[in-house]
Amino acid sequence: MDRNLRSTILYVGFASTCALIAACGGSSTSTPSTTAPSGSPSTSPSSSPSTSPSASSSPAGVTWTFGGSTAAVTYTQGQVAAPASLAAYHGITVAATFVASIAGSGTIDYSDALNNGDVTPNTLPVDTATAGYTPIIYLSADNIGSQDISFGTAVPTIQLGDTSLGSYTTCNFDVYGSTGNNTYSWFSVPNAGTPNGSGVTVGGGALTGSNTVDFKAGSQQIIAVSCH
C-alpha cells in the first residue's frame, strides 16, 4: 500500500556479500522479474537474508529512476563522509550516515521516491519484507564509480524526518536484493527504530556472519523504510 493511498510510505536498501549488504558470491547474469515477489512475507523482520544477496539489487539491465529529491556523496577510503541528505519530498526528508569505508572510494548518487508513479520504468516491487508493515519511502543508492565501496559489517543509519509517523510503533530498514537462485525479494536488516512526532532513525549496529555492507561499482541498490 503506497503512502498516497494510506493516507502511506518509505526506503531505503543495501546489499549483502556483494551488494549493499553483502557476503560475496558471484554476481548473477539472469534477469529476475520486476514484479512483486510472490508468496507471503514473514511475520517478523529477519536480521539478515538466508543467503547472501548478489552484486546488484536491481535486475540485470534495469536501472530505476526515482522522481524525488537527490543528493551525491563522495566516499574516500578510511574517512567518514558527510551524511547523504535529501531535501523534503512530499514532507519526508532522508539522511543516510555511514562509518568510514574500509575499501574503495567513489561517488554514490542518492534519490528517493514513494513508488506511486514516480519511479521509471514501471514501478518497484512493493516492499513486503515484513507482514503488516507499510513502506514510507524508497531510496536508490547508485555507485557511479569504478570501485566497489565497502563499509565492512557496519550498517548505515537512515534518518527520516516525517511528522506523519505518529500512528506507528516501529519501523524497519529494508533492502531489495537477490537471496540466491536469481530470486529477488525484500528483507530487513538491523536495527528497527521507534518513530516519534518528528520521524524515525533505523539501522546502525553491525551485521553478523559473513555479511558486509558493500556497494558494487556501477550498480544500483534499493532501500526502504517501512513502519507498523
C-alpha positions in Angstrom: 0.0 0.0 0.0 1.6 3.3 -1.1 1.8 6.4 1.1 -0.7 8.4 -1.1 -3.2 5.6 -0.6 -2.9 5.2 3.2 -3.4 8.2 3.7 1.1 6.0 3.1 5.1 5.0 2.7 9.3 5.0 2.6 13.2 3.3 1.8 15.8 2.7 1.6 18.0 -0.9 0.7 21.6 -2.2 1.0 23.4 -5.3 -0.1 25.0 -8.4 1.5 28.3 -10.0 0.4 28.3 -8.5 -3.0 25.5 -6.0 -2.8 24.5 -3.4 -0.3 24.6 -5.8 2.5 26.9 -8.4 1.1 28.8 -11.5 1.8 30.2 -12.2 -1.6 29.4 -14.8 -4.1 29.4 -14.3 -7.8 27.0 -11.9 -9.4 24.1 -13.1 -11.4 23.6 -12.7 -15.1 20.0 -13.8 -15.2 17.2 -11.2 -15.2 14.6 -11.7 -12.4 11.1 -10.4 -12.8 10.5 -6.8 -11.8 7.1 -7.6 -10.3 6.5 -8.0 -6.6 7.8 -11.3 -5.2 5.2 -14.0 -4.8 4.4 -15.7 -1.5 3.6 -14.4 1.9 6.1 -12.2 3.7 7.5 -13.3 7.0 5.6 -12.1 10.1 8.7 -10.7 11.7 11.8 -9.0 10.3 14.9 -11.1 9.8 18.3 -9.8 10.8 19.9 -10.9 7.5 18.9 -12.8 4.4 19.2 -16.6 4.4 21.8 -16.4 1.7 24.0 -13.5 0.5 22.5 -11.0 -1.9 24.1 -10.7 -5.4 26.1 -7.8 -6.7 23.2 -5.7 -7.6 19.8 -5.2 -6.1 18.2 -4.3 -9.4 17.5 -6.9 -12.2 20.2 -7.2 -14.8 19.9 -4.4 -17.4 17.4 -2.4 -15.3 18.1 0.9 -13.6 15.2 2.6 -11.9 14.9 6.4 -11.9 13.4 7.9 -8.8 11.4 11.1 -9.2 12.1 12.5 -5.7 14.9 14.5 -4.2 18.6 13.8 -5.0 22.0 14.0 -3.4 25.5 12.8 -4.2 28.2 11.9 -1.7 31.9 11.1 -2.4 33.4 8.5 -0.1 37.1 8.2 0.5 38.6 5.1 1.9 39.4 5.5 5.6 37.4 8.7 6.0 33.9 9.4 7.3 31.9 11.3 4.7 29.1 13.8 5.4 25.6 12.2 5.5 23.6 11.9 2.3 20.9 14.4 3.0 17.9 14.6 0.7 15.6 17.6 0.7 11.9 17.1 1.7 9.9 15.1 -0.8 6.1 15.0 0.0 7.0 16.1 3.5 9.7 13.4 4.1 13.4 14.1 4.5 16.0 11.4 4.3 19.6 11.3 5.7 21.9 8.3 5.3 25.0 8.2 7.5 27.9 5.8 7.1 31.1 5.0 9.0 34.4 5.3 7.3 34.7 3.0 4.3 37.2 0.2 4.7 37.8 -0.3 1.0 37.2 1.7 -2.2 36.5 5.3 -2.9 34.0 7.0 -5.2 30.6 8.7 -5.5 27.2 7.3 -4.7 24.2 9.1 -6.2 21.0 9.0 -4.0 17.4 9.7 -4.8 14.1 8.9 -3.2 10.5 8.0 -4.3 7.1 7.0 -2.9 6.6 4.3 -5.7 3.2 5.8 -6.6 4.0 6.6 -10.2 7.3 8.5 -9.5 9.6 5.5 -10.5 10.5 4.6 -14.0 10.5 2.2 -15.8 7.2 0.9 -14.3 7.2 0.6 -10.5 9.4 -1.1 -7.9 8.3 -4.4 -6.3 6.4 -3.2 -3.3 8.3 -3.7 0.0 7.0 -6.9 1.6 9.8 -7.7 3.9 7.6 -7.9 7.0 3.8 -8.6 7.0 1.7 -5.7 8.2 4.4 -3.0 7.6 3.8 0.0 5.3 6.6 1.4 3.2 7.2 5.0 4.0 9.8 5.9 1.4 12.1 4.2 -1.0 15.8 5.2 -1.5 18.0 4.5 -4.5 21.8 4.3 -4.0 23.8 4.2 -7.3 27.5 3.7 -7.2 28.5 5.6 -10.3 32.3 5.0 -9.9 34.6 2.2 -11.0 35.5 0.9 -7.5 33.5 -1.3 -5.1 32.9 0.6 -1.8 32.8 -1.4 1.4 31.8 -0.4 4.9 32.6 -3.7 6.4 29.9 -5.0 8.8 28.7 -1.5 9.8 25.1 -0.9 8.9 24.4 2.8 8.0 21.7 4.7 9.8 18.8 6.1 7.9 17.0 9.0 9.5 13.6 10.1 8.3 12.1 13.4 9.0 8.3 12.8 8.8 5.7 14.3 11.1 3.0 11.7 9.9 4.5 8.7 11.7 2.7 9.2 15.0 0.3 6.3 14.4 3.2 3.8 14.0 5.1 2.0 16.8 8.1 0.6 15.0 10.0 1.0 11.7 12.3 -1.3 9.7 15.3 -0.9 7.5 14.6 -3.0 4.4 16.7 -4.0 1.3 15.7 -5.3 -2.1 18.2 -7.9 -3.3 18.9 -11.4 -4.5 18.9 -14.1 -1.8 20.1 -16.9 -4.1 18.9 -18.7 -7.2 18.3 -15.4 -9.0 15.3 -14.8 -6.8 14.9 -11.1 -5.8 12.9 -10.1 -2.7 12.7 -7.7 0.2 14.4 -8.5 3.5 15.0 -6.5 6.7 18.4 -5.7 8.4 19.2 -4.4 11.9 18.1 -2.3 13.6 14.4 -1.3 13.9 13.5 2.1 15.2 10.8 3.7 17.2 9.1 6.6 15.4 8.0 9.8 17.2 6.4 13.1 16.2 9.3 14.2 14.1 10.4 11.0 12.3 12.4 7.8 13.0 16.0 6.5 12.8 16.7 2.9 11.6 19.8 0.9 11.0 23.1 1.2 12.7 24.9 -1.6 14.5 26.8 -4.4 12.8 25.9 -7.4 10.6 26.7 -10.9 11.7 28.2 -13.9 10.0 29.9 -13.2 6.6 27.6 -10.3 5.6 29.1 -6.9 4.8 27.8 -3.6 3.6 29.1 -3.2 0.0 28.2 -1.1 -3.0 29.4 -2.7 -6.2 30.8 -0.4 -8.9 28.2 0.6 -11.4 25.3 -1.0 -9.5 22.1 0.4 -8.0 20.9 -0.5 -4.5 17.3 -0.1 -3.4 16.5 0.5 0.2 13.2 1.3 2.0 11.9 2.3 5.4 8.7 0.5 6.4 6.6 1.0 9.5 3.9 -0.7 11.5 
